[in-house]
Amino acid sequence: MHWQRPPKTWPDERMEPMKTILVHIEGDEGQPARLAAAYDLARACQGHLVCLSVMPYAAYALGDPAMGAFPVTTLIDAVEARRKEERVAVEARLRQEGVSWEWQSADGDSGDRLVEYARLADVVVMSAGPFSHAGALKLGLTGDVAVRSPAPVLAVPEAAIGFQVSGPALLCWDGGQEAARAMRMAMPLLRLASDVTLLTVAEKDSPFAARSAAAFLSRHGIGVDVVERDGGGASVEQVIRSVAMERGAGLIVQGAYGHSRMRQMLFGGVTRGLLADAPVPILLGH
């Protein structure tokens, strides 16, 4: 079933584009893809990039006390020098991209700082898998921020080449609170998408059915195609991947099902599976 976009007669304040885009800067393998996606999003929304580089001093405080202060200080100086080199390289590229940007530096835990800076951001751009190195740690960081951030997280695969902001989008719906929050957070991007598919798998009888969600979006000027699938022996994750491929989706919107405990990301199977090996950028809301 397709829900048409109604004629717009009144501006919707919640449809404002994503103007402040927080980008995680670390100098890892996933950074080129994160930055490329952030550039595309900034251009599409006429937005502003906030590049956040975090110095994890706490990591060095956990070393062997017998090492003494000098080796630890030397290590911190080396990391600080590398961070400065990274800033020079990234800023040179930013000037070439012609987007509005600023550089912010902070110390401490990367997850904590990203969540804090997200207070004044519309979206946080981070990495999704498959990860080349330290996959579990990177998955944990992205998941930790996704479940604690006041802004949605756009998780970008390391192999991604840009972000199809105006391409097709796939919205995963199960009627739950996380799915509803992800949908609301994604509305600025759904409005820019060429078409939106609202997918529900083996839907149960609920007052918050897929058709109700489609009607809600239609009142905000977002037309969707409702696709209801029976898993038929396949997992929900497999169905999502299949429909995303069928529809040529350039974005998946998914509720971040899980919670963060002691800096450990605990996700349900569907969210963790998609994030660990993302076929396209995933917008996560919790």
Buried (B, 14 or more C-beta within 10 A) or exposed (E): EEBEBEEEEEEEEEBEBBBBBBBBBBEBBBBBBBBBBBBBBBBBBEBBBBBBBBBBBEBBEEEEEEEEEEEBEEBBEEBEEEBEEBBEEBEEEBEEBEBBBEBBBBEBBBBBBBBBBBEEBBBBBBBBBEBEEEEEEBBBBBBBBBBBBEBBBBBBBBBBEBBBBEBBBBBBBBBEEBBBBBBBBBBBBBBBBEBBBBBBBEBEEEEBBBBEBBEBBBEBBBBBBBBBBEEEEBEBBBBBBEBBEEBBBBBBBBBBBBBBEEEEBBBBEBBBBBBBBBBBBBBBBB
